[in-house]
């Protein structure tokens, strides 16, 4: 099981995040579901929400109609993130050497979000988008590591999701898989500006990526590609709940082992920031690793699973809200159930 470590470290210049609209509680979700799909469906959703440990989320959709466009959309949220990052880093947008974005809920299939974002920012440089979910950040860092080292210029990476619009509040659409999506997922955007590493502070290092998805059915996927567009149905997220249960924990184990094999010990880390697919991840990891629960970051309880935006959003939130001293290290453990990828990095403050 090969894991790829990037050859070059990066310095973090800025990190920021944006959440759309107002928080939406489980009870609000269940009320909307009961109104349009009946109380039995709402009761099922309540059981799933409790099992997942998700109590709130921020959504780009409206509930005035069964279907909704995203407002704000992924482009406007990503723009806010990068404008704040540029301001914090004292950079103009065209000082960026590359703009990298990642999402699994794009504004349009083509052009990619990165193209729309470049327009909104009046950015005239090169851009690229990864159609990827929860480890998009890790692939983005792999690319930024090489680009920054080659050109000695900063790059921006931003992830955004507006998955709430992929839900039709109608009895014909809703089934067990869609209920999981409805109560589990949140919307938002997070991103960073990074530069070639020249100092030991605010250092992103040990950037890794691996996968164990060969010949495995996807644990999570969104249809409506060329394979299914002829079915003329609204796009749906699909969850292979049993597959994720069997393989998901292994992704964290492999990522952790890859980093520990570089000479680290768990006691070296002030915090562990895992991908947060549910609101119990801090308790579960604490028990599995014998590591203090208070030092495991878990925003999913109030934000839901943010997909491609999850790590950057929680990372930026951690930097803003948690006490970090010079030299403190944070271990980031990303995991993606689409075809079972894992990736992350070590951050040294």
Buried (B, 14 or more C-beta within 10 A) or exposed (E): EEBBBBEBBBBBBBBBBBBBEEBBEBEBBBEBBBEBBEEEBBEBBBEBBEBBBBBBBBBBBBBEEBBBEBEBBBBBBBBBBBBBBBEEBEBEBEEBBBBBBBBBBBBEEEBBBBBBBBEBBEBEBBBBBBBBBBBBBBBBBBBBBBBBBEEEBBBBBBBBBBBBBBBBBEEEBBEEBBBBBBBBBBBBBBBBBBBBBEEEEBBBBBBBBBBBBEEBEBBBBBBBEEEEEEEEEBBBBBBBBEBBEEBBBBBBBBBBEBBEEEEBEBEBBBBBBBBBBBBBBBEBBBEEBEBEEEBBBBBBBBBBBBBBBBBBBBBBBBBEEBEBEEEBBBBBBBBBBBBBBBBBBBBBB
